[in-house]
Amino acid sequence: MKKYVVILGDGMPDYKMPQLDNRTPLEAAHTPNMDFLAGKGIMGMVKTIPQGYPPGSDVANLSVIGYDPARYYTGRSPLEAVSMGVDLKEDEVAFRCNLVTLSEASSFEEKVMVDYSAGEISTSEAALLIEEVGKELGGGEFSFYPGISYRHLMVWKGGPDDIDLTPPHDISDREVGPYLPSGKGLHLRQLMEKSHEFLSHHPVNQSRGEKGLPPANCMWLWGQGRKPRLKSFKDKYGLTGSVISAVDLIKGIGLCAGLEVVEVPGATGNIHTDFSGKAKAALLELEKGKDFIYLHVEAPDEAGHQGKVEDKIKAIEEIDEKVVGEILRGLEKHKDYSLMVLSDHPTPLKVKTHVEDPVPFVIYDGKDSSRGKAAGFNEGEAEKTGIFLESGPQLMDYFLGKRSCH
């Protein structure tokens, strides 16, 4: 049985930057393994975000795994709820609940989104804060569930899902006033304001302040939706598979698609993740008989949101060396395989958030590895090939041999 491996570097594509001699981070990074794939495989561009949809990792990864968001997307947080073991009822709406750092302006509207991740607060500290949020604001129609680092979950029983909410990573360094919920979301705004009142003085944040760390002084609600229903990946493509990721969103998509989720100790979702551990876990899944592996690495996206050029380049280089390189060597023992490397969306350092631009992809077939001509894996080389696919599902169909790319 042929083996298929997808390596997705979240948010890798970017814009050309003066400080990188007018190159993108992908162009500036040392990526011999991805460049090898580009020189041997089929490279092109793919539009992962359908028209009219926000360029979030939820929409993009759902699309890349082969599910048309127009048919299957119900919101980000419900996918994370699945990963966290929260079984949403028909009348329940899930919300992502970030722990963020707001500035100390006098009015809530004038506060600035200083850090959407509260300095990537530790999971143990965050659990104590979410426990306090549950005590103060939970009960009745609202329930709170702790997640990983700054990413948590709120469920609103009987709540609406047609509310205009803004992801906190979209408004870094901006005053929050214009982005606060209104209308049907007014109750959510009140919850957010109340959380700031007691979280600001919580012992966890007092301790963080003494250490010079940003306080997680407010919860920010967004990404709402109802329970999703996906056709299983095995029914759709006839393959068994596994998902490897540090973030609940990707795990949730995998679980909804009937894929097995593999937990990797040391996988964090940032630059300090265990890159090699993910690659080794992927190869082990193939040894166990799985046909398809979706390996997701969050680190470039986090660096993009934080505006850290060096970290983004380092994350790309770590993916190349410790994930792509490791996977390539491990696949040599399999007679028939295909490897695809791509991203879900760009996260340009200049804007510190996602954009909907197409992303580069490369597909390397172990049995036919002489078709590529690209000089390297980056945005410009991918555009030069003239290959452009209109959607993530179209790319997945092509990758799995279900259709032509032309």
C-alpha positions, -999 to 999 in steps of 0.1 A, spaced: 0 0 0 14 34 -10 23 58 19 13 94 19 29 121 42 19 158 44 42 181 63 25 215 69 45 244 82 18 267 96 22 303 83 55 299 65 49 321 35 55 358 38 64 390 20 98 402 9 115 422 36 142 449 34 161 435 63 164 402 45 178 418 13 143 419 -2 138 382 4 110 363 22 119 342 52 114 311 30 140 325 6 164 336 34 162 303 54 187 275 48 164 247 36 184 220 17 158 193 22 128 213 9 150 227 -19 158 191 -28 121 183 -31 115 214 -52 142 203 -76 129 168 -79 91 170 -74 61 189 -86 58 224 -73 30 250 -76 7 273 -57 -27 265 -41 -55 287 -28 -64 273 5 -89 300 16 -122 300 -3 -137 333 -13 -156 350 15 -139 330 43 -115 344 69 -79 332 64 -78 312 96 -59 280 103 -93 263 109 -106 271 74 -72 265 57 -63 232 74 -98 219 68 -94 228 32 -59 212 29 -70 179 45 -96 177 17 -128 191 32 -145 220 14 -151 247 41 -183 258 23 -198 224 31 -181 214 64 -170 245 83 -190 254 114 -164 275 133 -130 271 149 -138 264 185 -160 234 179 -131 216 163 -110 224 193 -138 212 216 -137 178 199 -99 175 206 -105 185 243 -131 157 247 -161 181 250 -191 167 233 -212 197 222 -250 194 223 -272 206 195 -281 238 214 -245 246 225 -221 270 209 -183 267 215 -160 298 218 -122 300 218 -112 316 251 -77 332 249 -58 344 279 -44 377 267 -24 407 279 -42 441 277 -25 474 285 -34 494 316 -54 522 300 -82 537 322 -111 526 301 -116 490 287 -121 503 252 -88 522 252 -68 492 263 -43 478 237 -39 442 228 -3 439 240 0 401 237 -26 377 223 -9 348 241 1 364 274 37 356 268 28 321 258 17 315 294 24 280 308 -4 255 308 -1 250 346 -5 287 352 -33 291 327 -52 262 343 -54 281 376 -67 312 358 -93 293 339 -104 276 371 -109 311 386 -128 322 355 -151 292 359 -158 301 395 -165 337 388 -184 335 355 -193 298 349 -224 279 359 -258 280 343 -254 287 306 -216 292 306 -190 265 310 -152 268 308 -126 242 299 -88 245 303 -67 238 273 -30 243 264 -10 275 272 -32 305 263 -58 285 243 -90 275 262 -127 268 256 -160 283 267 -194 267 259 -226 288 259 -258 268 262 -285 283 241 -261 310 228 -261 325 193 -234 316 168 -240 346 144 -219 371 163 -191 392 148 -160 384 169 -123 392 162 -93 369 168 -69 386 192 -39 379 170 -55 400 143 -53 432 165 -19 431 181 -8 466 192 -42 481 186 -68 495 209 -95 468 215 -125 492 215 -135 489 178 -132 450 181 -153 444 212 -185 424 207 -217 443 204 -254 434 196 -260 397 203 -224 396 216 -228 423 243 -231 396 270 -197 383 258 -182 418 261 -195 419 297 -178 386 305 -145 398 290 -146 430 311 -155 411 343 -126 387 337 -102 416 335 -113 429 369 -104 397 388 -76 383 366 -56 414 370 -52 408 407 -49 370 406 -18 355 424 -6 339 392 -4 373 375 11 389 406 38 363 404 43 368 367 47 405 372 74 399 398 93 378 372 88 405 345 64 384 325 32 398 308 1 392 329 -28 371 315 -52 398 326 -82 392 304 -100 364 285 -108 371 249 -137 352 232 -138 344 195 -140 316 169 -175 304 178 -194 276 162 -216 245 166 -207 208 165 -191 198 131 -199 167 111 -172 155 86 -173 125 63 -145 102 75 -112 104 57 -113 66 52 -147 68 36 -136 98 15 -102 85 3 -100 48 14 -70 54 36 -63 50 73 -43 79 89 -30 98 118 -26 135 127 4 149 146 1 184 160 6 203 192 -26 224 189 -62 213 196 -76 228 164 -57 204 142 -63 175 165 -100 183 164 -101 183 126 -83 150 126 -107 134 151 -137 147 132 -123 131 101 -118 98 119 -80 100 119 -60 89 149 -44 117 169 -9 110 181 4 128 212 41 137 211 57 147 244 75 180 241 53 193 212 43 228 222 32 248 192 60 273 193 97 275 184 106 253 214 86 223 202 102 188 197 105 189 159 124 156 157 99 139 180 70 147 156 90 133 126 98 101 145 62 97 156 51 100 120 74 73 108 63 51 137 27 55 125 37 43 91 54 13 106 22 5 124 4 3 91 -11 38 86 -14 49 50 -16 87 56 1 111 80 -8 148 85 21 164 104 14 200 114 40 224 129 27 256 144 61 274 151 64 297 120 29 310 125 36 319 161 67 338 151 48 356 124 21 367 148 48 380 172 68 398 144 100 379 152 120 376 120 148 355 134 124 330 151 104 325 119 136 318 99 148 294 126 114 277 127 115 271 90 151 258 92 141 234 121 112 221 100 135 215 71 163 197 91 144 179 118 111 172 102 115 171 64 150 156 65 140 130 91 109 120 72 128 118 39 153 94 53 127 73 70 106 70 38 135 54 20 125 20 34 91 22 18 90 13 -19 60 35 -28 54 68 -12 45 105 -18 56 134 4 39 168 2 53 200 20 32 232 21 16 257 44 -20 265 53 -17 303 48 9 331 49 14 349 83 35 379 72 57 394 98 48 429 86 11 425 95 14 399 123 -17 380 112 -30 357 85 -36 367 49 -55 348 22 -28 347 -4 -21 314 -22 7 292 -7 35 272 -23 34 234 -23 57 206 -35 49 170 -40 78 144 -42 70 109 -54 97 84 -44 91 63 -76 92 93 -100 115 119 -87 129 137 -117 101 160 -128 109 192 -108 130 221 -120 126 247 -92 157 261 -77 143 261 -42 112 259 -21 98 294 -18 70 316 -30 87 329 -61 99 295 -74 64 281 -69 48 309 -89 73 303 -118 60 268 -124 27 281 -136 8 254 -117 -21 268 -97 -48 248 -79 -80 266 -69 -86 248 -36 -72 226 -8 -95 197 -16 -84 199 -53 -47 196 -41 -55 167 -18 -73 149 -45 -43 154 -68 -18 143 -41 -37 111 -34 -39 103 -71 -76 112 -76 -72 139 -102 -47 157 -124 -32 190 -114 -38 206 -148 
